[in-house]
């Protein structure tokens, strides 16, 4: 919102209680209901959605096929499931945005999202962060892993592998709750030598620790445009990532990367050791990381294109009563 506004576009969150609020476009964050989309269109608003389907995008191809087949069967029987889940919004929206190409393809495959209306715009970093992360720094003796301390990130597995491999890793991030059992399990592995945990640090300290690291490791089950990865790439760090679609299909173009299966700590330990011994930060980005200003320019281009486009026609438009738009997840 900040960067879009800086490009001369008026932008504000939806005030769902304010029937006097006016605009040309409503931008939904993740899938809205059909009633919101139809209501917006009846008021003359264009509609765009940014959707993250990272969990779905990282499913096995057979699981994706089964989900697609289930929705096709549902359609044969009149679409009761699709109706409850508002699956028809993929055809109603004027534009759909995905953070990575993988998710755009998955949305088309499963939900029949029209490719001609789908766009890929990654996340970005602030210019200040890009500048800070590019600065030179003496190399330290550790790998780094940043992110929330939660099961999805496989933090405990990586920490156990580090202890077995005798590889020092600095973990940055915080749990959703200090009393969470997973976080307590992780804290029990912190020894200050191999598993290091300075906690949730300032942005300046995070940038310094990233610049000094030899490489970056993240074994998440699923991600979508991971900001932590963008920061590591902006710092020029080699990447150790899992052999899952969110990583192998999206970051295969990174110049320094290694993909490993998520298995036991005994399996991971020698691979982690090898990565540590060969990884060194290099000048330049590991893959191209845009600024939020560049991201904003991409969104503004889509806004301009849909405002010029003829309105979409839908039989349901005549069957849906008008009403106020009421959503706090839209901007």
Secondary structure, 3 states (H helix, E strand, C coil): CHHHHHCCCCCCCCCCCCCCCCCCEEEEECCCCHHHHHHHHHCCCEEEEECCCHHHHCCCHHHHHHHHHHHHHHHHCCCHHHHHCCCCHHHHCCEEEECCHHHHHHHHHHHCCCHHHEEECCCCECHHHHHHHCCCCCCCCCEEEECCCCHHHCHHHHHHHHHHHCCCEEEECCCCCCCCHHHHHHHCCCCCCCEEEEECCCHHHHHHHHHHCCEEEECCCCCCCCHHHHHHHHCCCEEEEECCHHHHCCCCCCCCEEEECCCCHHHHHHHHHHHHHHCCCCCCCCCCCCEHHHHHHHHHHHHHHHHHCCCCCCHHHHCCCCCCCCCCCEC
